[in-house]
């Protein structure tokens, strides 16, 4: 039994798809399939039900999954322990980032970390915030940049990098942005906003529930650029954060939603128990986000 077989098994179990797992571990699908088959032969049991399009864990697979994760974590810990006594950090960092969010300080931090610790392999992937929080808690992501409503997730260390109120944005002259705006007035218009699972959408949905209003969500998009473009074409009023809306002031007017006080947060989250590579990257992130643009 080899560590790479366990890595491929865990990747397929988490992605529930051999093709996506192969993309994640950067080898061919046939290579992943062959190594998982070899592992199954060594264990004497099938780990996946392959009868459907989704790779589903069998009973044996479910029993093996947590032990496989523990074995991979233990192997990583060996390298980290040696690195700590030799002042050399090695291994791999798996990072998540909220979909459609270009955050230059994070990229600056990654570049500085890579220059300081070239022996660490860095993986960066996008997902929605709810998914990333679950993966950080499960240990399959080391660090994630997430959106959140009002506060950071319980049980995780966090560095809040943005805390802003929601605004409504529309072309100049649109009645929604012509003066002060309440949530009840806003939901009378078709809206363009982030999808469920994102921090801004959580803020908006919580506010609507608290005020007893039901919004008319006309369109959803994960990227602020797409939301702004749709709003600029008159397809709905955009719901964005203050700094997002600032980028589009050449074509959209923005006003705060006066009775929505809960801020939308952008925050880095990680498990406090993670190793020296995570601690080093967090230190780089603190410096990068503290540096004025």
C-alpha positions as CSV (number, residue, x, y, z in Angstrom):
1,X,0.0,0.0,0.0
2,X,1.4,3.4,-1.0
3,X,0.7,6.9,0.2
4,X,-0.2,8.0,-3.3
5,X,-2.8,5.3,-3.6
6,X,-4.4,6.7,-0.4
7,X,-4.1,10.2,-1.7
8,X,-6.0,9.2,-4.9
9,X,-8.6,7.3,-3.0
10,X,-9.3,10.3,-0.7
11,X,-9.4,12.6,-3.8
12,X,-12.0,10.4,-5.5
13,X,-14.0,10.1,-2.3
14,X,-14.2,13.9,-1.8
15,X,-14.7,14.8,-5.4
16,X,-17.1,11.9,-6.0
17,X,-15.8,11.7,-9.5
18,X,-12.6,10.1,-11.0
19,X,-12.1,12.9,-13.6
20,X,-12.3,15.7,-11.1
21,X,-10.0,13.7,-8.7
22,X,-7.5,13.3,-11.5
23,X,-7.5,17.1,-12.2
24,X,-7.0,17.7,-8.5
25,X,-3.9,15.4,-8.1
26,X,-2.6,16.4,-11.6
27,X,-2.4,13.0,-13.2
28,X,-4.5,11.2,-15.8
29,X,-7.9,9.7,-15.0
30,X,-6.6,6.2,-16.1
31,X,-3.7,6.6,-13.6
32,X,-6.0,7.4,-10.7
33,X,-8.3,4.5,-11.7
34,X,-5.4,2.1,-11.9
35,X,-4.0,3.1,-8.5
36,X,-7.4,2.9,-6.8
37,X,-8.0,-0.6,-8.4
38,X,-4.6,-1.7,-7.1
39,X,-5.5,-0.5,-3.6
40,X,-8.8,-2.3,-3.7
41,X,-7.0,-5.5,-4.7
42,X,-4.6,-5.1,-1.8
43,X,-7.4,-4.5,0.6
44,X,-9.6,-7.3,-0.9
45,X,-12.7,-5.1,-1.2
46,X,-14.2,-2.5,-3.6
47,X,-14.0,1.0,-2.2
48,X,-16.4,2.6,-4.7
49,X,-19.7,1.8,-6.3
50,X,-19.0,2.6,-10.0
51,X,-22.5,1.7,-11.3
52,X,-23.6,5.4,-11.5
53,X,-22.0,8.5,-12.9
54,X,-21.0,9.5,-9.4
55,X,-18.3,7.5,-7.6
56,X,-20.0,6.5,-4.3
57,X,-18.2,5.0,-1.3
58,X,-19.1,1.4,-0.5
59,X,-19.4,0.3,3.1
60,X,-15.7,-0.7,3.0
61,X,-14.8,2.6,1.4
62,X,-16.5,4.6,4.2
63,X,-14.7,2.5,6.8
64,X,-11.3,3.2,5.1
65,X,-11.8,6.9,4.4
66,X,-10.9,8.4,7.8
67,X,-8.0,6.0,8.3
68,X,-6.7,7.1,4.9
69,X,-7.0,10.7,5.8
70,X,-5.2,10.1,9.1
71,X,-2.4,8.2,7.3
72,X,-1.8,11.1,4.9
73,X,-1.9,13.6,7.7
74,X,0.6,11.6,9.7
75,X,2.9,11.4,6.7
76,X,2.7,15.2,6.2
77,X,3.4,15.7,10.0
78,X,6.7,13.7,9.6
79,X,8.0,16.2,7.1
80,X,6.7,19.2,9.1
81,X,8.4,17.9,12.3
82,X,11.7,17.5,10.5
83,X,11.3,20.9,8.9
84,X,10.7,22.6,12.2
85,X,14.0,21.4,13.6
86,X,15.9,22.2,10.4
87,X,14.3,25.5,9.7
88,X,13.0,24.1,6.4
89,X,9.3,24.0,5.6
90,X,8.3,21.4,3.1
91,X,5.0,19.7,2.0
92,X,1.8,21.0,0.4
93,X,-0.7,23.7,1.2
94,X,-4.2,23.4,-0.1
95,X,-5.9,26.8,-0.3
96,X,-9.5,27.8,-1.1
97,X,-10.8,31.1,-2.4
98,X,-14.3,32.4,-2.8
99,X,-15.5,32.1,-6.4
100,X,-15.0,35.1,-8.7
101,X,-13.0,37.1,-6.2
102,X,-9.7,38.7,-7.3
103,X,-7.8,39.5,-4.1
104,X,-4.4,41.0,-4.9
105,X,-3.0,40.9,-1.3
106,X,-3.7,37.2,-1.1
107,X,-1.7,36.7,-4.4
108,X,1.1,38.9,-3.0
109,X,1.2,36.8,0.1
110,X,1.4,33.5,-1.9
111,X,4.2,34.9,-4.0
112,X,6.2,36.0,-0.9
113,X,5.6,32.7,0.8
114,X,6.7,30.8,-2.3
115,X,9.9,32.8,-2.5
116,X,10.6,32.1,1.1
117,X,9.6,28.4,1.1
118,X,10.0,27.0,-2.5
119,X,9.8,23.4,-1.1
120,X,6.1,23.8,-0.4
121,X,3.7,22.9,-3.2
122,X,0.7,25.3,-3.3
123,X,-2.7,24.3,-4.6
124,X,-5.4,27.1,-5.0
125,X,-9.0,26.3,-5.9
126,X,-12.3,28.1,-6.0
127,X,-15.5,27.1,-4.2
128,X,-18.4,28.8,-2.4
129,X,-17.8,29.8,1.2
130,X,-20.0,27.2,2.9
131,X,-18.2,24.4,1.1
132,X,-14.8,25.8,2.0
133,X,-15.6,26.2,5.7
134,X,-16.7,22.5,5.7
135,X,-13.4,21.5,4.0
136,X,-11.3,23.5,6.4
137,X,-13.0,21.8,9.3
138,X,-12.5,18.4,7.7
139,X,-8.8,19.1,7.1
140,X,-9.0,18.9,3.3
141,X,-8.2,22.6,3.0
142,X,-5.5,24.2,5.0
143,X,-6.6,27.8,4.6
144,X,-9.5,29.5,2.8
145,X,-10.6,33.0,1.9
146,X,-14.3,33.1,2.6
147,X,-17.3,35.4,2.7
148,X,-19.3,35.4,5.9
149,X,-22.2,37.3,7.4
150,X,-21.5,39.3,10.5
151,X,-18.9,37.0,12.1
152,X,-16.4,34.3,11.3
153,X,-17.2,30.5,11.6
154,X,-17.0,29.0,15.1
155,X,-14.1,26.8,15.9
156,X,-11.7,28.2,13.3
157,X,-8.9,30.8,13.6
158,X,-9.7,33.8,11.4
159,X,-8.2,37.0,10.0
160,X,-10.9,39.4,8.8
161,X,-9.6,41.4,5.9
162,X,-12.8,43.2,4.8
163,X,-16.0,44.2,6.7
164,X,-18.5,46.2,4.7
165,X,-22.2,47.0,4.5
166,X,-24.4,46.0,1.6
167,X,-25.3,48.5,-1.1
168,X,-27.7,48.5,-4.0
169,X,-26.3,49.5,-7.4
170,X,-28.1,50.5,-10.6
171,X,-27.7,52.8,-13.6
172,X,-28.0,56.5,-12.8
173,X,-31.7,57.6,-12.6
174,X,-33.0,54.2,-11.5
175,X,-35.6,54.8,-8.7
176,X,-33.8,52.3,-6.4
177,X,-30.7,54.5,-6.1
178,X,-32.5,57.8,-6.2
179,X,-32.1,58.7,-2.5
180,X,-32.2,56.7,0.8
181,X,-33.2,53.0,0.3
182,X,-34.8,50.5,2.7
183,X,-34.8,46.8,2.3
184,X,-38.5,46.7,1.8
185,X,-38.3,49.3,-1.0
186,X,-35.4,47.4,-2.6
187,X,-37.2,44.0,-2.8
188,X,-39.8,45.7,-4.9
189,X,-37.3,45.6,-7.8
190,X,-35.9,42.6,-9.6
191,X,-32.5,41.9,-8.1
192,X,-29.1,40.5,-9.3
193,X,-27.0,39.0,-6.5
194,X,-24.5,36.3,-5.4
195,X,-25.8,32.7,-5.2
196,X,-26.6,30.9,-1.9
197,X,-23.5,29.7,-0.1
198,X,-21.7,33.1,-0.4
199,X,-21.1,35.6,2.3
200,X,-23.0,38.5,0.7
201,X,-26.0,36.3,-0.1
202,X,-26.0,35.1,3.6
203,X,-26.1,38.7,4.8
204,X,-28.9,39.6,2.4
205,X,-31.0,36.5,3.1
206,X,-30.7,36.9,6.8
207,X,-31.8,40.6,6.5
208,X,-34.8,39.6,4.4
209,X,-35.8,37.0,6.9
210,X,-35.5,39.4,9.8
211,X,-37.6,42.0,8.0
212,X,-40.2,39.5,6.8
213,X,-39.7,40.3,3.1
214,X,-39.4,38.0,0.1
215,X,-37.0,39.3,-2.6
216,X,-37.4,38.8,-6.3
217,X,-34.1,37.3,-7.3
218,X,-34.0,37.8,-11.1
219,X,-30.4,36.7,-11.8
220,X,-27.5,35.2,-9.8
221,X,-23.8,35.3,-10.6
222,X,-20.7,34.4,-8.6
223,X,-18.5,37.2,-9.9
224,X,-19.0,40.9,-9.1
225,X,-18.1,41.9,-12.7
226,X,-21.0,39.7,-14.0
227,X,-23.5,41.2,-11.5
228,X,-22.5,44.7,-12.4
229,X,-22.7,44.1,-16.1
230,X,-26.2,42.6,-15.7
231,X,-27.3,45.5,-13.6
232,X,-25.8,48.1,-16.0
233,X,-28.0,46.5,-18.8
234,X,-31.1,47.1,-16.8
235,X,-31.8,43.5,-15.8
236,X,-32.0,44.1,-12.1
237,X,-30.6,46.1,-9.2
238,X,-27.2,44.7,-8.1
239,X,-26.6,43.7,-4.4
240,X,-22.9,44.2,-3.7
241,X,-20.5,45.3,-1.0
242,X,-19.3,48.9,-0.8
243,X,-15.9,48.2,-2.2
244,X,-17.3,46.1,-5.0
245,X,-19.7,48.8,-6.1
246,X,-16.9,51.4,-6.1
247,X,-15.3,49.6,-9.1
248,X,-18.3,50.3,-11.2
249,X,-19.1,53.9,-10.3
250,X,-18.5,54.9,-14.0
251,X,-21.8,53.1,-14.9
252,X,-23.6,52.4,-11.6
253,X,-24.8,54.5,-8.8
254,X,-24.7,52.8,-5.4
255,X,-26.6,53.6,-2.1
256,X,-26.5,51.8,1.2
257,X,-29.4,49.6,2.2
258,X,-30.2,51.7,5.3
259,X,-31.8,49.1,7.5
260,X,-29.2,46.3,6.8
261,X,-26.5,46.7,9.5
262,X,-24.9,43.3,9.4
263,X,-21.6,43.6,7.5
264,X,-20.4,41.2,4.9
265,X,-17.0,39.9,5.8
266,X,-14.1,38.6,3.8
267,X,-11.9,36.5,6.0
268,X,-9.1,34.0,6.0
269,X,-10.0,30.9,8.1
270,X,-7.9,27.9,9.2
271,X,-7.7,25.3,11.9
272,X,-5.5,26.5,14.8
273,X,-3.8,23.0,14.9
274,X,-2.4,23.2,11.4
275,X,1.4,23.1,11.0
276,X,4.3,25.5,10.4
277,X,3.5,26.1,6.7
278,X,0.0,27.4,7.5
279,X,1.4,29.6,10.3
280,X,4.0,31.0,7.9
281,X,1.5,31.7,5.2
282,X,-0.9,33.4,7.7
283,X,2.0,35.7,8.7
284,X,2.6,36.6,5.1
285,X,-1.2,37.3,4.7
286,X,-1.2,39.6,7.7
287,X,1.6,41.6,6.2
288,X,0.1,41.7,2.7
289,X,-3.4,42.7,3.9
290,X,-1.9,45.4,6.2
291,X,0.0,47.0,3.4
292,X,-1.8,50.0,1.8
293,X,-2.8,49.5,-1.9
